[in-house]
Amino acid sequence: MIQSVKEKIILGIDPGTTVMGYGLLRIINNKPEMMVMGIIDLRKFKDHYLKLKHIHERILSIVDSYNPDELAIEAPFFGKNVQSMLKLGRAQGVAMSAALMRDIPITEYAPLKIKMAITGNGQASKEQVSDMLQRILRIPKEDMPLFMDATDGLAAAYCHFLQAGRPALEKGYNSWKDFIAKNPNRIK
């Protein structure tokens, strides 16, 4: 049985050092609806430390404005450029720190897991994720953002919503194979 939550707000973040995306989902009676999505534009800051300061201030402002109950954030993935990964990890850490200042629990999701949850394909493009979210959440075309970092932030929030509502996770199943093994009489 899926546990129904009366109302919950999930903040999703797609970390970045040039553009950071965010999206907020309101869950009412286990039905998600988009509240807002947007970006934190960091392109005007040349100094990396000023970018981090701006991320911290904006995330605190978003948290204080919308009072999310939980934060879902995309985990950095290992790339070829170690310096870029280090900067991305710092940006993610600063965003997490801002949420933690308001006692918001945090869950990290690998990019592959987010894409898989939204589209069924872990290799999906940003466009495919954006298009699927638009359909699932019935977002009018005119409300779709120019930067897909915003829809990536919303995707993290939606992935978290899906993970929290999976009865398999609540019962301790790791996969469909595990579910079948533990419930042989339910399979016909």
SVG drawing of the C-alpha trace seen along z (x, -y; Angstrom):
<svg xmlns="http://www.w3.org/2000/svg" viewBox="-5 -39 46 58">
<polyline fill="none" stroke="black" stroke-width="0.4" points="0.0,0.0 1.4,-3.4 1.5,-5.7 -0.4,-8.9 1.0,-12.2 -1.5,-15.0 0.8,-17.8 4.5,-17.9 6.8,-20.2 10.0,-18.8 12.8,-21.1 14.8,-19.5 18.2,-20.9 20.4,-20.3 23.8,-21.6 25.9,-23.7 28.6,-26.3 27.4,-28.3 23.6,-27.7 22.0,-25.8 18.5,-24.6 15.7,-24.2 12.1,-23.0 9.5,-22.7 6.8,-20.1 3.8,-20.3 2.4,-16.9 -1.3,-16.9 -2.9,-13.5 -0.1,-11.8 -0.6,-13.9 2.3,-16.0 2.0,-19.5 4.7,-21.9 4.9,-25.0 7.8,-26.8 11.0,-26.1 13.9,-28.3 17.6,-28.8 20.3,-30.5 22.4,-32.2 26.0,-32.3 27.5,-33.4 28.0,-37.0 30.4,-35.9 34.0,-35.4 35.2,-34.4 34.3,-30.8 33.9,-31.8 31.4,-34.5 29.4,-31.9 29.3,-29.8 28.2,-32.7 25.4,-33.5 24.3,-29.9 24.1,-29.8 22.1,-33.1 19.7,-32.0 19.0,-28.5 18.3,-30.0 16.0,-32.5 14.1,-29.7 13.9,-27.6 12.6,-30.5 10.1,-31.5 8.6,-28.0 9.4,-26.0 10.2,-22.7 10.0,-19.6 12.7,-17.7 15.5,-18.3 16.3,-16.0 19.6,-16.9 21.5,-15.4 24.8,-13.8 27.9,-14.9 29.1,-12.2 32.7,-11.5 33.9,-13.2 37.2,-13.5 38.0,-17.0 38.8,-16.7 38.8,-20.5 35.2,-20.8 34.0,-17.9 35.6,-19.6 33.9,-22.9 30.6,-21.1 30.9,-19.2 31.5,-22.5 28.4,-24.0 26.4,-21.0 27.8,-21.1 26.9,-24.8 23.3,-24.1 23.1,-21.2 24.5,-23.4 21.9,-26.0 19.1,-23.4 20.7,-21.9 20.7,-25.3 16.9,-25.0 16.9,-21.3 15.7,-20.0 16.5,-16.4 18.5,-15.7 18.5,-12.8 21.0,-12.5 20.2,-10.8 22.5,-9.8 21.7,-11.4 21.1,-8.0 18.5,-7.2 16.7,-10.5 16.5,-10.0 15.4,-6.4 12.6,-7.5 11.3,-10.1 11.7,-8.6 12.5,-4.9 15.9,-5.5 19.0,-6.3 20.6,-7.7 17.8,-10.2 18.6,-13.7 17.7,-16.8 15.1,-17.4 13.5,-14.0 13.4,-14.6 11.9,-18.1 9.2,-16.8 8.2,-13.9 7.9,-16.2 5.8,-18.6 3.4,-15.7 3.4,-14.1 2.8,-17.3 0.6,-18.9 2.8,-22.0 1.6,-24.5 4.2,-25.0 4.4,-28.7 5.5,-27.8 8.4,-25.7 11.8,-27.3 14.4,-28.4 17.2,-26.6 16.7,-22.9 18.6,-23.0 15.3,-24.1 13.5,-21.0 16.5,-18.9 15.9,-20.4 12.2,-19.6 13.2,-16.1 15.2,-15.5 12.1,-16.5 9.8,-14.2 12.2,-11.3 12.2,-11.7 8.4,-11.8 8.4,-8.5 11.0,-6.9 9.1,-7.9 5.8,-6.4 7.1,-3.0 5.6,-0.3 8.5,2.0 10.9,-0.3 8.7,-0.4 8.6,3.4 12.3,3.7 12.4,5.1 15.6,4.3 14.2,5.2 11.3,6.8 13.2,10.1 13.3,9.7 9.6,8.8 8.7,12.0 10.9,14.2 9.2,12.9 5.6,13.0 5.4,16.1 1.6,16.5 0.9,12.9 2.3,13.7 0.0,15.4"/>
</svg>
